[in-house]
Structure formats: structure tokens, C-alpha cells
Amino acid sequence: MTETAKFRILVTGGAGFIGSHLCDRLVQKGHRLICVDNLYSGKLGNIRALMNHPRFEFIEHDVTEPLAIKGSLHRIYNLACPASPPHYQRDPIATIKTCVLGAHNLLALAHEKHARILQASTSEVYGDPKVHPQPETYVGHVNSIGPRACYDEGKRCAETMFFDYHRRYGVPIKVARIFNTYGPRMLENDGRVVSNFTVQALKGEPLTIYGDGTQTRSFCYVDDLLNGLELLMDSDSEVTGPCNLGNPKEESIKEIARMILRQTNSRSRLEHRPLPQDDPKRRRPAIDRARTLLGWSPRVALKDGLQWTIDYFVLKLFTGRPVSRRIQVTLPGSAVRVALGARSGRMSM
Ligand SMILES: NC(=O)c1ccc[n+]([C@@H]2O[C@H](COP(=O)([O-])OP(=O)(O)OC[C@H]3O[C@@H](n4cnc5c(N)ncnc54)[C@H](O)[C@@H]3O)[C@@H](O)[C@H]2O)c1
């Protein structure tokens, strides 16, 4: 196939935060999409606009069960797995099964269809790292029996299976280690830093900071991440990864909270709570491999990405409800401008 060829692509976890943006993008590029999701943490609302599209098909299915797809299949993006701690810890056995059995079922499908398969792995494979920043060569520091292990060890095992299918059967694999990603369509209640703080700030509630807030994270805007995933999928066959995809700019949790307070004009206060078990203190990707092999690095400034995310949550939280101030919103990648008027308190588009 040529570079401009149109593929038939399976996206698992396609109704989730990252998966739904990926589906939007791939359909827009002219590919035929099959989106598989069991709606554990994803929402049909995320893919509603695609539902009647002639090149889009949704299958409600749990990837822990084998998946039969009729006809050809060129590419698989395996994103199925709850990504935020409250969701993956809600049913830890389902999480580890999704990681491991899901990887097995999709690798078997890739093998059968001679399809290229990309695994959405995670920075959590590094655990609470002793090396900083984390290069792909660092083997990690993970507690195999802690409350996060269903996810961390599940993802590690999935990586192992990807490389074993590659060595044993020659399945063309790509393993992306994704670091914290944020943007529109994150769930309001998913316990992730950006969505938590944004929703709390907009509602005038205290922003909950676990620990003293000096622990750091690096935040990558979803569009930047999608660029990296696509470049990795399109890369030469000898490029298997693992490849870190994330923003190397490190911020403390406290600084993120302050930025969100400023950008939402919120008067919420900061409220400190005890640090959860196994919470990593520092997390920052070394992205030399992505830069060299893919020519990729994040482009979106944190301030801009936060603003687009805040705008999304403003729409989500206040649509159709009375609001007490005037807000102008421009959705990223869209011509839609929204004014929330002080007088009527209703939204006009
Ligand atoms: N968002 C991040 O910061 C981040 C960081 C590292 C890795 N990742 C990985 O990227 C992928 C997508 O993350 P996200 O943030 O969009 O999370 P998400 O929870 O929004 O999306 C995951 C999707 O997978 C679906 N799913 C879960 N279990 C399933 C199963 N057994 N069968 C079928 N579908 C299932 C969910 O319903 C959901 O739609 C995940 O694999 C996650 O581990 C995300």
C-alpha cells in the first residue's frame, strides 16, 4: 500500500477519551473504522457524531473475549483499558484481564489478519521511578502486589506479550508508552489531575491535592499525543518501540492547580489530602527516541491545552443551565464559538 492508502482500522477503547479523538481523526483522513468498546469507562456520547458515518462501525464488545472481524483488517490500535486509578481500581481483576487477555486476543487477531498492531502502554510501567527522566531502557520500579499493580503489571505483561508475538510470529508491533495526557472528553469524575482541578475550580469547590503538591507530572495535550501515535503506527517496520510519548516539560501538581485557578478565575482554595499508596513522586519522559525515530515532539503549550480543556468543561457543566458570568469559548479544531450570556444564562452557538 502507498502512504496515502486508506486502511481498515480497528480501534479498541474507541469510545474513551483518547480513543474517540483517534476515531474522529482517522475517519476524517478517509480510513474505514471499526470501534470496539465495552463502555466500561467510555461513553457513546464521545462517538455520537460518528455513529451514522458510512466509514464508521461501532461494536460493543469486551476485549477479554476473542474478537472475530470479517474481511480485511490493516491496523489495530489497542487502547481498551480504563486509564485513571478510580476506574481501573474499581474492578482490578477486570483491569488486569483487559490488559492481558485483551492483548492476547488482539495479537491473535493481528496475526490472523496480517495487521500492524499498536499497544497503548503507559508510563506506569516505570512505577515509582528511581531514574529521572525515564528513558525506554529503564526497566522500572513497580510494586507487583500494590493497588495500582492491576494496571501497571497488566500493562507490563501486555508489553511482554507484544514482543513475544513479534519474535515468535513476526507480528508487526508498535508499543507506545503514553505519559499523562489531557484534553476535552476526559471524564469529570475520573480522578485525573487536570479534569479534577478544572471541575473543582469551575464549581467553586476546593482543589484536592494529594500530598504537599510538590510531586511532578508532565502533561501532554491529546492532539500532540495523537500525532505521536499516528507517526509510530506509520513508522518503518523495524521500529517496534517501546517509545515514550509525552511532554518532557515537568510541572508540580501545585503549579498546575494554580494555573487552573488563574485560567478559570476561580476563588477555590487548595485542600491537601494524604498521598495514595504507590503514587509516583516524579514522572517525566525522555523523548529522544520519539524525536529521532519519529521526528515527534509536543507542540501545544500547557496554557493553551488547559484553556481548551477548561472551555470543554464549561460547556459540559453549564450547557442549558443558568450561569452567572459571561464566557467566550472557542473549541479547538473547530469554528464553533460559544457565548454564555450573563443575562439569559443560556448558551447560544
Ligand atoms: N490518558 C492518559 O493519560 C493515558 C496515559 C497512559 C496510557 N494511557 C492508555 O491509553 C488508553 C486510553 O486511555 P484513555 O485515557 O482514553 O482512557 P479511557 O478510560 O477514557 O478509555 C479506555 C476505553 O477502553 C474501554 N474499555 C475498558 N475495558 C475494556 C474492555 N475490556 N473491552 C473493551 N473496551 C474496554 C473503556 O470503556 C474506554 O472507552 C488506555 O489503554 C490507557 O491505559 C492513557
The ligand as a Tripos MOL2 file, in Angstrom:
@<TRIPOS>MOLECULE
LIG
   44    48     1     0     0
SMALL
NO_CHARGES

@<TRIPOS>ATOM
      1 N1         -4.9860    9.2180   29.3370 N.am      1 LIG1
      2 C1         -3.7510    9.0150   29.7360 C.2       1 LIG1
      3 O1         -3.1440    9.9100   30.3220 O.2       1 LIG1
      4 C2         -3.0650    7.7080   29.4560 C.ar      1 LIG1
      5 C3         -1.7380    7.5470   29.9160 C.ar      1 LIG1
      6 C4         -1.1080    6.3310   29.6720 C.ar      1 LIG1
      7 C5         -1.7330    5.3420   28.9630 C.ar      1 LIG1
      8 N2         -2.9980    5.5220   28.5230 N.ar      1 LIG1
      9 C6         -3.6420    4.4020   27.8300 C.3       1 LIG1
     10 O2         -4.3620    4.8790   26.7030 O.3       1 LIG1
     11 C7         -5.5590    4.1120   26.5550 C.3       1 LIG1
     12 C8         -6.7620    5.0370   26.5000 C.3       1 LIG1
     13 O3         -6.8140    5.8070   27.6990 O.3       1 LIG1
     14 P1         -7.9710    6.8660   27.9710 P.3       1 LIG1
     15 O4         -7.3630    7.9460   28.7740 O.co2     1 LIG1
     16 O5         -8.6490    7.2150   26.7050 O.co2     1 LIG1
     17 O6         -8.9050    6.0430   28.9260 O.3       1 LIG1
     18 P2        -10.4800    5.8220   28.8810 P.3       1 LIG1
     19 O7        -10.8500    5.1250   30.1300 O.co2     1 LIG1
     20 O8        -11.1640    7.1130   28.5750 O.co2     1 LIG1
     21 O9        -10.6480    4.8840   27.6220 O.3       1 LIG1
     22 C9        -10.4820    3.4900   27.6840 C.3       1 LIG1
     23 C10       -11.5930    2.8660   26.8760 C.3       1 LIG1
     24 O10       -11.4410    1.4320   26.9310 O.3       1 LIG1
     25 C11       -12.7090    0.8520   27.1440 C.3       1 LIG1
     26 N3        -12.5230   -0.4570   27.7680 N.ar      1 LIG1
     27 C12       -12.0780   -0.7270   29.0140 C.ar      1 LIG1
     28 N4        -12.0470   -2.0470   29.2290 N.ar      1 LIG1
     29 C13       -12.4620   -2.6370   28.0770 C.ar      1 LIG1
     30 C14       -12.6580   -3.9870   27.6800 C.ar      1 LIG1
     31 N5        -12.4050   -5.0000   28.4980 N.pl3     1 LIG1
     32 N6        -13.1280   -4.2080   26.4260 N.ar      1 LIG1
     33 C15       -13.4000   -3.1820   25.5840 C.ar      1 LIG1
     34 N7        -13.2320   -1.8970   25.9080 N.ar      1 LIG1
     35 C16       -12.7670   -1.6230   27.1530 C.ar      1 LIG1
     36 C17       -13.4280    1.8430   28.0470 C.3       1 LIG1
     37 O11       -14.8310    1.6860   28.0540 O.3       1 LIG1
     38 C18       -12.9820    3.1670   27.4490 C.3       1 LIG1
     39 O12       -13.8260    3.5960   26.4070 O.3       1 LIG1
     40 C19        -5.6080    3.1240   27.7190 C.3       1 LIG1
     41 O13        -5.1440    1.8780   27.2860 O.3       1 LIG1
     42 C20        -4.6530    3.7220   28.7160 C.3       1 LIG1
     43 O14        -4.0420    2.7210   29.5130 O.3       1 LIG1
     44 C21        -3.6810    6.6690   28.7680 C.ar      1 LIG1
@<TRIPOS>BOND
     1     1     2 1
     2     2     3 2
     3     2     4 1
     4     4     5 ar
     5     4    44 ar
     6     5     6 ar
     7     6     7 ar
     8     7     8 ar
     9     8     9 1
    10     8    44 ar
    11     9    10 1
    12     9    42 1
    13    10    11 1
    14    11    12 1
    15    11    40 1
    16    12    13 1
    17    13    14 1
    18    14    15 2
    19    14    16 1
    20    14    17 1
    21    17    18 1
    22    18    19 2
    23    18    20 1
    24    18    21 1
    25    21    22 1
    26    22    23 1
    27    23    24 1
    28    23    38 1
    29    24    25 1
    30    25    26 1
    31    25    36 1
    32    26    27 ar
    33    26    35 ar
    34    27    28 ar
    35    28    29 ar
    36    29    30 ar
    37    29    35 ar
    38    30    31 1
    39    30    32 ar
    40    32    33 ar
    41    33    34 ar
    42    34    35 ar
    43    36    37 1
    44    36    38 1
    45    38    39 1
    46    40    41 1
    47    40    42 1
    48    42    43 1
@<TRIPOS>SUBSTRUCTURE
     1 LIG1         1 GROUP 0 **** ****
